[in-house]
């Protein structure tokens, strides 16, 4: 008789944390001058990002990680081990984006975009629990909504002229 045991600590959440830490370390090393920054005239101004507080660097790194992982998840095969592994990494990245945003305030107060972060903190566990209950329709709807609303639409607003991401990407 064989029994399958599940480890107490699963590797996929650690993969998401690892990816976020790699991005944060890269930005910190670039800020310290230990890594060369891209010097192409139309390249993003990574020195400007490196000069920002750690919470903003963490927020940007987690958002880029969530964008990359989320795109792979939406385009890939669903329900297999890779999907679950990347899914947990995406959940960690999205939670990091949402929670870190509460520490980023332009004028010292919360803005309307923080409402999306609040919704993400609520909807993310709901979508995870839907998958755990095998309610695939609710899971798909929740995760797709978070990707589009909480990542793409909110992310587009960060590229408004005069905002930090506009300055980093477009000068």
C-alpha positions, 0 to 999 in steps of 0.5 A: 500500500502506497501513500503520497505524503505532501511536504509541509513547505512547498517549493512554488511559493519560494520560487516567487519570493526568489524571483522578487529577491533577484530583481531587488538584488539586481536593482540594489547592485545597479544602485551601488554601481556594481552592475553596469546600467544599460546605456542605450539612448532609448533605454529605461533610466534604471538609475532613476529606479535604483535611486527610489526607496526600497518599497518602490523597487520591491513594488516594481520588481514584483509587478514586473514578475507578476506581469511575466508570470501572469502572461505565461499562465494565461497562455499556457496549459492549465491545471498541471504542476507547472501551472500550480507552481507558477500560479503560487509564484504569481499569487505571491508577486501580486500580494507583494504588489498590492501590499507594498502599494499601501506604503507608496503615497504620492502626497502622503494620502491614499489615492483611488488606485489604492482601492484596486490594491485593497480589492486585490488583497480581498480577491486574491485569496478568494480566487485561490480558494476557488481553485482549491474547491475545484471551482474552475470558472470562479478561479479563472474569472477571479485571476483573469480579473486581477491580471487585467484590472489589478495589473494591466489597467493599474499598471497603465496608470503608472505610465501617465506623463509626469509619474515615475514609470513615465520618467523611467521609461520615456525620460 
